[in-house]
Amino acid sequence: MVILRTLLENNLSRNRSLVAEHGLSFLVETGDKKILFDCSGGKAARKNAEKMHVSLEDVDYVILSHSHYDHAAGYPDMVSHGVHAPLVTGPRFFEEKYARDGEKYTYLGCGFGSEFLEKNEIRHLVCEGTLTLFTGCHVVGGFGRKYAFEKPPVRFVRQTAAGMAQDEFPDEVCLVIEDQKGLIVIAGCSHPGILNMIESVRERFGRPVYAVFGGSHLVEADEARIAETMKIFREMGIGMAGFNHCTGDGAQERMAAGAVGTVYTHLKTGDCMFLS
């Protein structure tokens, strides 16, 4: 069985004792292993885990989908409260992230560097393409760009050794779990494009994707892109989807109305999936 617990998302579900804020954090349990996927931007995900009666100190791996603050800035707080499992990221994770608005740049980075990992003696694993954590569980990055219309917003930039550059999110990774029904994909923000990511996973493993959860970053997509995404998503034959965070109300409403032809739910803070 795979258990997916939403420790934090932008919206609250029925448990009003929890806290919702802009960000994302999942706890994934598969077999006897536990994976913390994203840590949101502050302390709320950790505190929600306590209220959900789940331990984070015994997680086997921490995965940060990319280094934007709303997915990664809560990580140091997790470490200070006993989370010392190996950290998995994509390459160039520590290149600082910004949003550009004319001449102004707003810092969007994770707020820590490699020296923080060294100080806390945390093992850092970098996923360049496909990294197997254990049998049936993988981290995937280096996504192909088959669907050219899936482009990150031009406002996102990163600070490189050569100066500011358009951010194509080389650091973005997702979690892939092999299941008897197909592959389960858990994504953070899907900046390379949710379809590009799913297609890359399908090609790399030679198996269909059965379920997709997490952020799809359709919140800034226009109607044409949303419609095309729904069309291709339906053609992929995915059986279950649970999007949240950066997906946006428009895409959420269309998916809930059956636009993707699959079992669909909005995973809010406190919501859990039990997949067998």
VENLINTA-V59441 format. One record per residue. N is the residue number from 0. RES is the residue in one letter. PHI is phi in degrees with one decimal (NA if undefined). PSI is psi in degrees with one decimal (* if undefined). NEAR is the number of other C-alpha atoms within 12 Angstrom. Layout:
{{N,RES,PHI,PSI,NEAR} {N,RES,PHI,PSI,NEAR}}
This chain:
{{0,M,NA,142.8,19} {1,V,-111.3,127.2,31} {2,I,-114.5,126.2,27} {3,L,-116.6,116.1,38} {4,R,-111.2,127.1,40} {5,T,-86.6,99.7,50} {6,L,-73.1,-31.8,47} {7,L,-159.9,138.4,48} {8,E,-152.5,172.6,42} {9,N,-61.7,-25.8,35} {10,N,-120.9,151.2,29} {11,L,-88.2,145.6,25} {12,S,-94.4,-141.0,23} {13,R,-79.9,-20.3,15} {14,N,-85.0,99.5,20} {15,R,-80.9,-1.4,16} {16,S,-81.3,-14.4,17} {17,L,-83.3,171.6,30} {18,V,-119.9,132.7,33} {19,A,-112.5,141.6,34} {20,E,-156.4,168.3,26} {21,H,-62.7,114.6,29} {22,G,158.6,-174.8,40} {23,L,-152.3,138.9,54} {24,S,-158.1,129.1,57} {25,F,-121.3,148.4,48} {26,L,-112.1,123.2,45} {27,V,-112.8,127.7,41} {28,E,-117.7,125.9,31} {29,T,-139.8,120.2,33} {30,G,62.8,-127.6,20} {31,D,-102.8,16.2,16} {32,K,-108.6,149.5,25} {33,K,-127.6,134.0,31} {34,I,-128.0,127.8,43} {35,L,-93.6,113.4,50} {36,F,-107.1,107.7,48} {37,D,69.1,151.2,51} {38,C,-126.2,9.7,47} {39,S,58.8,-162.2,48} {40,G,-104.1,-8.0,34} {41,G,-151.9,-140.7,30} {42,K,-94.3,-10.7,32} {43,A,-63.0,-39.1,34} {44,A,-62.5,-43.5,45} {45,R,-63.6,-43.9,40} {46,K,-67.5,-36.0,29} {47,N,-64.2,-38.5,35} {48,A,-59.5,-40.3,30} {49,E,-61.7,-43.7,20} {50,K,-70.9,-22.2,21} {51,M,-90.2,3.3,25} {52,H,60.8,42.1,15} {53,V,-123.9,141.9,26} {54,S,-91.2,140.6,27} {55,L,-108.0,-17.1,40} {56,E,-65.4,-23.0,25} {57,D,-103.2,18.5,23} {58,V,-66.1,149.0,28} {59,D,-87.6,-30.7,29} {60,Y,-146.7,151.4,36} {61,V,-117.0,130.8,43} {62,I,-118.4,129.3,49} {63,L,-110.3,116.1,50} {64,S,-64.0,-31.1,49} {65,H,-169.9,175.4,48} {66,S,-97.9,18.8,44} {67,H,-66.8,146.4,42} {68,Y,-57.2,-36.7,36} {69,D,-74.5,-2.5,38} {70,H,-118.5,-24.3,48} {71,A,-124.9,-20.2,44} {72,A,-69.7,-16.9,35} {73,G,-81.0,-6.0,38} {74,Y,-61.4,-46.4,46} {75,P,-57.0,-36.2,35} {76,D,-64.7,-39.2,27} {77,M,-60.4,-44.0,34} {78,V,-63.0,-42.7,31} {79,S,-65.2,-15.5,18} {80,H,-111.8,27.7,20} {81,G,100.5,4.0,18} {82,V,-87.8,105.4,31} {83,H,-126.2,23.1,31} {84,A,-68.5,159.7,30} {85,P,-54.2,140.4,28} {86,L,-100.7,131.3,40} {87,V,-113.2,127.8,43} {88,T,-136.5,173.6,41} {89,G,-85.3,174.7,33} {90,P,-69.2,154.6,26} {91,R,60.5,29.9,28} {92,F,-61.2,-34.3,39} {93,F,-91.2,9.0,34} {94,E,-70.9,126.9,32} {95,E,-67.0,140.9,33} {96,K,-101.9,141.9,38} {97,Y,-142.0,161.2,30} {98,A,-113.1,132.9,27} {99,R,-103.3,130.4,22} {100,D,-132.7,91.2,14} {101,G,67.9,-120.4,10} {102,E,-91.2,-5.5,8} {103,K,-97.5,140.9,11} {104,Y,-120.4,133.9,19} {105,T,-111.5,127.8,20} {106,Y,-69.4,128.7,24} {107,L,-123.5,10.6,29} {108,G,-76.2,178.8,30} {109,C,-78.6,-18.9,33} {110,G,86.5,8.1,28} {111,F,-146.6,164.2,26} {112,G,-127.7,-172.2,22} {113,S,-63.3,-26.2,22} {114,E,-65.1,-29.0,15} {115,F,-64.7,-40.8,22} {116,L,-66.6,-41.4,24} {117,E,-64.0,-44.0,15} {118,K,-61.0,-37.1,15} {119,N,-97.0,9.9,22} {120,E,52.8,48.1,16} {121,I,-101.9,128.1,23} {122,R,-71.2,130.4,23} {123,H,-112.1,119.0,27} {124,L,-107.4,129.3,26} {125,V,-108.7,123.8,32} {126,C,-92.5,109.5,32} {127,E,-85.8,-28.6,23} {128,G,-148.6,-75.8,27} {129,T,-133.2,125.9,28} {130,L,-122.7,118.1,27} {131,T,-86.8,120.7,23} {132,L,-80.8,-45.1,27} {133,F,-162.2,174.7,19} {134,T,-54.1,121.6,16} {135,G,84.6,3.8,22} {136,C,-135.5,124.8,32} {137,H,-139.6,153.3,31} {138,V,-107.0,134.6,45} {139,V,-126.6,134.6,42} {140,G,-143.0,-163.6,44} {141,G,59.2,50.1,30} {142,F,-73.8,141.6,36} {143,G,-69.9,165.7,27} {144,R,-124.1,58.6,24} {145,K,-61.4,-40.8,19} {146,Y,-97.2,96.2,22} {147,A,-65.6,-22.0,16} {148,F,-74.4,-10.4,23} {149,E,-89.3,91.9,31} {150,K,-121.4,139.1,28} {151,P,-63.1,149.2,30} {152,P,-55.5,141.0,26} {153,V,-66.6,-16.9,20} {154,R,-70.1,-19.4,25} {155,F,-81.5,123.6,28} {156,V,-134.9,164.3,30} {157,R,-134.7,151.3,33} {158,Q,-92.5,112.2,26} {159,T,-106.6,175.7,17} {160,A,-62.2,-25.3,11} {161,A,-95.5,4.7,9} {162,G,113.0,-171.0,13} {163,M,-68.6,137.4,19} {164,A,-138.0,151.8,22} {165,Q,-56.7,133.9,23} {166,D,-89.0,109.9,33} {167,E,-95.9,5.8,27} {168,F,58.3,59.3,41} {169,P,-65.8,-16.4,35} {170,D,-86.9,-6.4,38} {171,E,-71.2,133.2,46} {172,V,-135.7,162.7,48} {173,C,-133.4,167.4,49} {174,L,-103.6,134.8,49} {175,V,-125.2,124.5,44} {176,I,-117.6,129.7,43} {177,E,-81.2,129.0,33} {178,D,-131.1,158.6,23} {179,Q,-63.3,-24.9,17} {180,K,-86.0,-12.9,19} {181,G,143.1,-161.5,26} {182,L,-93.3,141.0,34} {183,I,-106.9,125.4,43} {184,V,-113.3,129.7,46} {185,I,-119.6,119.4,53} {186,A,-116.7,156.8,48} {187,G,-91.0,-70.0,49} {188,C,-127.3,-13.7,44} {189,S,57.9,41.0,43} {190,H,-60.4,-34.3,42} {191,P,-69.8,-8.0,40} {192,G,110.6,125.3,39} {193,I,-61.5,-36.6,48} {194,L,-70.2,-41.5,40} {195,N,-59.6,-39.7,34} {196,M,-69.0,-45.9,40} {197,I,-62.8,-44.0,45} {198,E,-62.6,-40.3,34} {199,S,-62.9,-41.5,31} {200,V,-64.9,-44.0,39} {201,R,-61.3,-43.3,28} {202,E,-68.1,-40.9,19} {203,R,-69.7,-35.3,24} {204,F,-100.6,-12.9,25} {205,G,64.1,29.4,14} {206,R,-137.2,154.1,24} {207,P,-73.0,152.6,29} {208,V,-89.0,123.8,37} {209,Y,-89.9,-39.6,32} {210,A,-144.2,146.3,40} {211,V,-133.6,133.4,46} {212,F,-135.4,152.5,50} {213,G,116.7,-156.0,49} {214,G,-90.5,139.5,45} {215,S,-114.3,-4.9,44} {216,H,47.5,47.9,34} {217,L,-96.5,4.9,41} {218,V,-62.3,-29.7,26} {219,E,-104.7,6.7,23} {220,A,-78.3,145.8,27} {221,D,-81.5,174.9,19} {222,E,-61.2,-37.6,16} {223,A,-63.7,-43.3,16} {224,R,-67.8,-42.2,26} {225,I,-60.5,-44.9,33} {226,A,-62.6,-43.8,21} {227,E,-66.4,-38.5,24} {228,T,-61.9,-44.9,33} {229,M,-61.6,-41.3,33} {230,K,-61.5,-48.6,22} {231,I,-71.0,-37.4,23} {232,F,-58.0,-43.5,35} {233,R,-63.1,-42.0,25} {234,E,-64.3,-28.9,19} {235,M,-69.7,-17.8,25} {236,G,71.3,30.5,25} {237,I,-72.0,133.7,33} {238,G,-85.1,-24.3,27} {239,M,-149.2,140.5,33} {240,A,-142.2,141.7,39} {241,G,-139.5,87.3,37} {242,F,-94.1,161.6,44} {243,N,-165.4,-162.0,46} {244,H,54.2,-96.2,40} {245,C,-97.7,18.1,36} {246,T,-75.7,-35.6,38} {247,G,91.9,148.2,27} {248,D,-63.3,-40.2,23} {249,G,-60.2,-49.3,25} {250,A,-67.5,-39.0,37} {251,Q,-59.4,-45.0,30} {252,E,-64.9,-40.5,22} {253,R,-68.4,-38.7,26} {254,M,-66.7,-42.8,33} {255,A,-63.6,-28.2,24} {256,A,-83.3,0.9,17} {257,G,98.5,14.4,21} {258,A,-64.9,-24.4,25} {259,V,-101.8,0.5,33} {260,G,61.2,39.7,22} {261,T,-144.9,166.7,26} {262,V,-68.8,122.4,23} {263,Y,-129.0,142.3,28} {264,T,-148.9,151.4,29} {265,H,-94.7,113.5,38} {266,L,-82.8,107.8,38} {267,K,-100.9,171.5,38} {268,T,-54.4,124.2,41} {269,G,95.8,-14.5,38} {270,D,-74.7,144.3,34} {271,C,-132.1,150.3,28} {272,M,-120.3,133.4,29} {273,F,-115.4,106.0,14} {274,L,-108.1,118.5,27} {275,S,-125.3,*,17}}
